[in-house]
Amino acid sequence: MFKVAILDDYQNIAQEFVNLKKLSGKYEIKIFSTPFKNEEEAIEELKEFEALLIMRERTLISKNLLNNLKKLKFIITSGMRNKAIDLQAAKEKNIIVTGTEINSNPAAELTWVLILGLARNIKMEIDNMFQGYWQTTLGVELEGKILGLIGLGKIGSKVAKIAKAFGMQVIAWSENLDLAKCKELDVLPVTKEDLLKTSDFISIHVVLGDRYKELITLKEFDMMKKTAYLINTSRGPIVNEDDLIIALSTNVIAGAGIDVYEKEPLPADHKLRFLPNALLLPHLGYVTAENYSIFYNQMIENLEACVSGKPIRKIE
């Protein structure tokens, strides 16, 4: 029987979206709900499987892992882009990689959870309420403030539209900024330096690559206002994490809202967890019922198509 592993089901919820019992006569399916401790464990646990159904940016599908999974034929990921997969190594091993559609709305919405949470000190006020305190901080209003967007693609554009509804001024920068999109959204294109120096909130919405890795370091934090906040719902390595910790712990900036990290899950003893001006979420950007319904149903569609020799939604 064809062996299939469903990885990264952190919420243990895959079976709520697809009826795996209907597939039991054709596939032997095993669900992994916790991350592997290391690559050696992943190799040992997955060596008998012919297909992996994975969540983007969770388990690292490295060249070494692929070289040790001799029976693997198919990798099926949520989304059409997954930096955790070594696509070149998969190609060399003739492993077919496919993906699914994904809604961009959740990431834009979560960006505003973080912006509003920082502006009104929501984490601290909630914590203080449980301790019996009442009204312990002063928030700031969004109207009239400047939102700097690093990236104005699908998600950045949605964030910009909501900012306008709050009465914010919106500026943007990226290496390949679309000036027509700026004009359409009434967003002012600026240099990276001007964005850093003038923004009250800076939100990152670019795709991680060589040109954006460690885009924000101490040098950039020093350019920002001391009252400014950084929001990252894109990818952890875009911001130098050690420099972020320094900037927050020494009040170089007012705070940060972070949903993505260099290492995920974020270790329990990580310094970011203990900073009062860090509003942290466990990479919830795409984690919605609507997206999971798309992911798991299309993963099964992809699996059936791959097994029948007619793969769909290929990633190359």
C-alpha positions as CSV (number, residue, x, y, z in Angstrom):
1,M,0.0,0.0,0.0
2,F,1.2,3.5,-0.9
3,K,2.7,5.1,2.3
4,V,1.9,8.8,2.9
5,A,3.1,11.0,5.8
6,I,1.2,14.1,6.8
7,L,3.7,16.4,8.6
8,D,3.5,19.5,10.7
9,D,-0.1,19.0,11.8
10,Y,0.5,21.1,14.9
11,Q,-3.1,21.5,15.8
12,N,-3.9,17.8,15.1
13,I,-6.6,19.0,12.8
14,A,-6.0,17.5,9.3
15,Q,-8.7,14.9,9.8
16,E,-11.3,17.6,10.3
17,F,-10.8,18.8,6.7
18,V,-10.4,15.6,4.8
19,N,-11.9,12.2,5.4
20,L,-8.8,10.0,5.6
21,K,-10.9,6.9,6.3
22,K,-12.1,7.1,2.7
23,L,-8.5,6.9,1.5
24,S,-7.5,4.0,3.9
25,G,-8.0,1.3,1.2
26,K,-5.6,3.0,-1.1
27,Y,-3.1,4.7,1.2
28,E,-1.4,4.0,4.5
29,I,-1.4,7.4,6.1
30,K,0.4,8.5,9.2
31,I,0.0,12.0,10.8
32,F,2.9,13.7,12.6
33,S,1.6,16.4,14.9
34,T,4.9,17.5,16.6
35,P,8.1,18.8,15.0
36,F,11.0,16.4,14.7
37,K,13.7,16.9,17.3
38,N,16.4,16.9,14.6
39,E,17.1,15.7,11.0
40,E,18.3,12.3,12.2
41,E,14.9,11.7,13.8
42,A,13.1,12.9,10.6
43,I,15.1,10.5,8.4
44,E,14.4,7.6,10.7
45,E,10.6,8.3,10.9
46,L,10.1,9.1,7.2
47,K,12.4,6.6,5.5
48,E,9.5,4.2,4.4
49,F,7.2,6.9,3.0
50,E,6.6,7.6,-0.7
51,A,4.8,10.9,-0.3
52,L,5.0,13.8,2.2
53,L,2.2,16.2,2.7
54,I,3.8,19.2,4.5
55,M,3.0,22.7,5.8
56,R,5.1,25.5,4.3
57,E,8.1,26.7,6.4
58,R,7.8,24.0,9.0
59,T,9.8,20.8,8.5
60,L,13.1,21.5,6.7
61,I,13.2,19.3,3.6
62,S,17.0,19.5,3.0
63,K,19.3,17.8,0.5
64,N,20.6,15.5,3.2
65,L,17.0,14.5,4.2
66,L,16.0,13.8,0.6
67,N,19.2,11.8,-0.1
68,N,18.2,9.5,2.8
69,L,14.6,9.1,1.9
70,K,15.1,6.5,-0.8
71,K,11.4,5.7,-1.3
72,L,10.2,9.2,-1.6
73,K,8.4,10.1,-4.8
74,F,6.2,13.1,-4.1
75,I,6.3,16.2,-1.8
76,I,3.1,18.1,-1.5
77,T,3.2,21.5,0.3
78,S,0.7,24.0,1.3
79,G,1.1,27.1,-0.8
80,M,3.0,27.4,-4.1
81,R,6.2,28.6,-2.4
82,N,8.1,26.9,0.4
83,K,11.6,28.0,1.2
84,A,12.0,25.0,3.5
85,I,12.2,22.6,0.5
86,D,15.5,22.2,-1.4
87,L,13.9,22.1,-4.9
88,Q,17.2,21.5,-6.7
89,A,17.9,18.4,-4.6
90,A,14.3,17.2,-5.2
91,K,14.7,17.7,-8.9
92,E,18.0,15.7,-8.9
93,K,16.2,12.9,-7.1
94,N,13.3,13.0,-9.6
95,I,10.9,13.8,-6.7
96,I,7.9,15.7,-7.9
97,V,7.0,18.8,-5.8
98,T,3.5,20.3,-5.9
99,G,1.6,22.9,-4.0
100,T,-1.8,24.4,-3.3
101,E,-3.6,27.7,-3.5
102,I,-3.4,30.0,-0.4
103,N,-5.4,33.0,0.7
104,S,-3.4,36.2,1.3
105,N,-6.1,37.8,3.5
106,P,-5.1,36.2,6.7
107,A,-1.6,37.5,6.7
108,A,-2.8,41.0,6.0
109,E,-5.4,40.8,8.8
110,L,-2.8,39.4,11.3
111,T,-0.5,42.3,10.5
112,W,-3.3,44.6,11.9
113,V,-3.6,42.4,14.9
114,L,0.0,43.2,15.7
115,I,-0.1,46.9,14.8
116,L,-3.2,47.5,16.9
117,G,-1.8,45.3,19.7
118,L,1.3,47.4,19.8
119,A,-0.4,50.7,19.5
120,R,-2.7,50.0,22.5
121,N,-0.3,47.9,24.6
122,I,-2.8,45.0,24.4
123,K,-0.5,42.3,25.7
124,M,0.5,44.2,28.8
125,E,-3.0,45.4,29.5
126,I,-4.4,41.8,29.3
127,D,-1.6,40.5,31.5
128,N,-2.3,43.3,34.0
129,M,-6.0,42.6,34.0
130,F,-5.3,39.0,35.1
131,Q,-3.1,40.5,37.9
132,G,-6.0,42.7,39.1
133,Y,-4.7,46.1,37.7
134,W,-6.7,48.6,35.7
135,Q,-5.6,51.0,32.9
136,T,-1.8,50.9,33.4
137,T,-0.5,52.2,30.0
138,L,-1.1,54.9,27.4
139,G,-1.7,53.9,23.8
140,V,-1.2,55.8,20.7
141,E,-3.7,56.6,17.9
142,L,-3.2,55.5,14.3
143,E,-4.8,58.4,12.5
144,G,-2.2,60.7,11.1
145,K,0.6,58.3,11.8
146,I,3.0,57.1,9.0
147,L,3.0,53.4,8.0
148,G,6.0,52.3,6.1
149,L,5.6,49.2,4.0
150,I,8.6,47.2,2.9
151,G,7.0,45.5,0.0
152,L,3.7,46.4,-1.8
153,G,2.6,43.1,-3.3
154,K,-0.6,41.2,-2.6
155,I,-0.3,41.4,1.2
156,G,1.3,44.8,1.4
157,S,-1.4,46.2,-0.8
158,K,-4.2,44.9,1.5
159,V,-2.4,46.3,4.5
160,A,-2.1,49.7,2.7
161,K,-5.9,49.8,2.0
162,I,-6.7,49.2,5.7
163,A,-4.2,51.8,6.8
164,K,-6.0,54.4,4.6
165,A,-9.3,53.5,6.4
166,F,-7.6,54.4,9.7
167,G,-6.5,57.7,8.3
168,M,-2.8,56.8,8.2
169,Q,-0.2,58.1,5.7
170,V,1.3,55.2,3.8
171,I,4.8,55.1,2.3
172,A,6.5,52.1,0.7
173,W,9.9,50.8,-0.5
174,S,11.2,47.6,-2.0
175,E,13.9,46.7,-4.6
176,N,11.2,46.3,-7.3
177,L,8.5,48.7,-6.1
178,D,5.6,49.0,-8.6
179,L,5.1,52.7,-9.0
180,A,1.8,52.2,-10.8
181,K,0.5,50.3,-7.7
182,C,1.7,53.1,-5.5
183,K,-0.3,55.6,-7.5
184,E,-3.4,53.4,-7.5
185,L,-3.3,53.0,-3.7
186,D,-2.2,56.5,-3.0
187,V,1.0,55.2,-1.4
188,L,4.1,57.4,-1.5
189,P,7.2,55.7,-2.9
190,V,10.3,56.5,-0.9
191,T,13.9,55.3,-0.3
192,K,14.6,52.7,2.2
193,E,16.4,55.3,4.4
194,D,13.5,57.7,4.3
195,L,11.1,55.0,5.2
196,L,13.2,53.9,8.2
197,K,13.6,57.5,9.4
198,T,10.0,58.7,9.1
199,S,7.7,55.8,9.8
200,D,5.8,55.3,13.0
201,F,5.1,51.7,12.1
202,I,7.2,49.6,9.7
203,S,5.7,46.4,8.3
204,I,7.6,43.9,6.2
205,H,5.9,42.2,3.2
206,V,8.7,41.0,0.9
207,V,9.6,37.5,-0.1
208,L,12.7,36.2,1.6
209,G,15.7,35.9,-0.8
210,D,19.4,36.8,-0.9
211,R,18.6,40.5,-1.3
212,Y,16.3,40.7,1.7
213,K,18.1,38.4,4.1
214,E,19.1,40.5,7.2
215,L,17.5,43.6,5.6
216,I,17.0,45.0,9.1
217,T,20.0,45.1,11.4
218,L,21.2,47.4,14.1
219,K,22.2,49.9,11.4
220,E,18.5,50.1,10.3
221,F,17.1,50.1,13.9
222,D,19.3,53.1,14.7
223,M,17.7,55.0,11.8
224,M,14.2,54.4,13.2
225,K,12.4,56.7,15.6
226,K,12.6,55.7,19.2
227,T,8.8,55.7,19.2
228,A,8.6,53.4,16.1
229,Y,7.4,49.8,15.9
230,L,8.5,47.0,13.6
231,I,6.1,44.4,12.4
232,N,7.3,41.2,10.7
233,T,4.7,38.7,9.3
234,S,6.9,37.8,6.3
235,R,9.9,35.6,7.2
236,G,12.2,35.6,10.2
237,P,15.6,35.9,8.5
238,I,14.7,39.2,6.9
239,V,15.4,40.7,10.4
240,N,18.6,40.0,12.2
241,E,17.2,38.4,15.4
242,D,20.1,39.2,17.7
243,D,20.0,42.9,16.6
244,L,16.2,42.9,17.1
245,I,16.7,41.7,20.7
246,I,19.3,44.5,21.3
247,A,17.1,47.1,19.8
248,L,14.1,46.1,22.0
249,S,16.0,45.5,25.2
250,T,17.8,48.9,25.0
251,N,14.7,50.8,23.7
252,V,16.3,51.8,20.4
253,I,12.7,51.3,19.1
254,A,9.4,51.2,21.0
255,G,8.5,47.7,20.2
256,A,8.0,44.9,17.7
257,G,5.2,42.6,16.6
258,I,6.6,39.3,15.3
259,D,5.0,36.3,13.8
260,V,8.0,34.7,12.1
261,Y,11.4,33.6,13.4
262,E,14.9,32.4,12.4
263,K,14.1,29.0,14.1
264,E,10.5,27.7,14.4
265,P,9.0,26.7,16.7
266,L,10.7,29.5,18.7
267,P,12.7,27.8,21.5
268,A,11.1,28.1,25.0
269,D,14.1,29.9,26.4
270,H,14.5,32.3,23.5
271,K,15.3,35.9,24.7
272,L,12.5,37.4,22.6
273,R,10.0,35.6,24.8
274,F,11.0,37.7,27.8
275,L,11.0,41.2,26.3
276,P,7.9,43.3,27.5
277,N,7.9,45.3,24.3
278,A,7.8,42.3,22.0
279,L,4.3,41.1,20.9
280,L,4.9,37.6,19.7
281,L,2.7,35.1,17.8
282,P,3.5,31.5,16.8
283,H,3.5,32.0,13.0
284,L,-0.2,32.3,12.6
285,G,-0.1,34.2,9.3
286,Y,-1.8,31.6,7.2
287,V,-3.3,29.5,10.0
288,T,-7.1,29.9,9.4
289,A,-9.9,27.4,8.9
290,E,-10.4,28.7,5.3
291,N,-6.8,28.2,4.4
292,Y,-6.5,24.8,6.0
293,S,-9.6,23.6,4.0
294,I,-7.9,24.7,0.8
295,F,-4.6,23.2,1.9
296,Y,-5.7,19.7,2.9
297,N,-8.3,19.2,0.2
298,Q,-5.9,20.3,-2.6
299,M,-3.1,18.2,-1.1
300,I,-5.2,15.1,-1.5
301,E,-6.2,16.2,-5.0
302,N,-2.5,16.6,-5.8
303,L,-1.6,13.2,-4.2
304,E,-4.3,11.5,-6.4
305,A,-3.0,13.3,-9.5
306,C,0.6,12.4,-8.7
307,V,-0.1,8.7,-8.1
308,S,-2.1,8.5,-11.3
309,G,0.9,10.0,-13.2
310,K,-0.7,13.4,-14.0
311,P,0.7,15.8,-11.4
312,I,-1.0,19.1,-11.0
313,R,0.1,22.4,-9.4
314,K,3.8,21.5,-9.9
315,I,6.5,23.6,-8.3
316,E,9.8,23.8,-10.2
